Amino acid sequence: MLPVLLWLAFSQTAEKYGQAAPGVIPAEARAELGPSGFAWVGANKATEIRWWPLAHWRAQAEPEQVANGLTLSELETNQSLGWLEVIKPFTDFRNREIPAGIYSLRLVSQPVSDDHNDTAPGPHFAMLVPAADPDWKKPLPLEEIFNRGKKILDKHPPVLLVHPGGKPLSKDSQDSVRVLPLESGWKALAWPQSIKTGSQGAKLEIRLVLEGHSPAVKAP
């Protein structure tokens, strides 16, 4: 029993964050954020990361696909997802340290190439770019997102895995958030995200990995 209690005492938690979003987020975008942000709270009970997702993400899908349950594959790539505030620096999926600051996240799909094989369980990532994103409302070419992200970390922008295990949810799923343990020791921030596709709406559990890195990363 003692190991379980120790694990609970030193594990992260997630909770809703009701305060106003930072002013660096474009004013028009702040009006389209979800009803509350989410906070990733460390073992010392201090908030380490805050996350403000847009109220609705976009997908392209036929009505039959929506009825059968959306997946990450139907989401529009290169779209804005929301804004992340890093209070305590942490490492991305490539095991590089993300400095404290506020960042815009874009959904990208990992290129199919030899150097990307077997680096992740799925191709979808949230790529960090500078927060003051005047083009937040439209998808951008991957090369442009990549170049913007290199202003944060050179050579390759910081990326967070969007884990492929998220399940379709009913439209009335509660706006909850949790820390979800995954394979390989990863931990994800998981919440029900509203998705818009044409005139239809749906919800999909999103699992954004905030702890752990790719198995392809070699130890120093």
Secondary structure, DSSP 8 states (H G I E B T S, - for coil): -HHHHHHHHTS-EEEEE-S---TTS-HHHHTTB-SSEEEEE-TTS-EEEEEEEBS-EEB---HHHHHH---GGGB-TT-EEEEEEESS-EE-TTS-EE-SEEEEEEEEE---SGGGTTSSSSSEEEEEEES--TTTTS---HHHHHHHHTTTSSSS--EEEB-TT--EE-TT-----EEEE-GGG-EEEEEEEEEEETTEEEEEEEEEEEE---TTS---
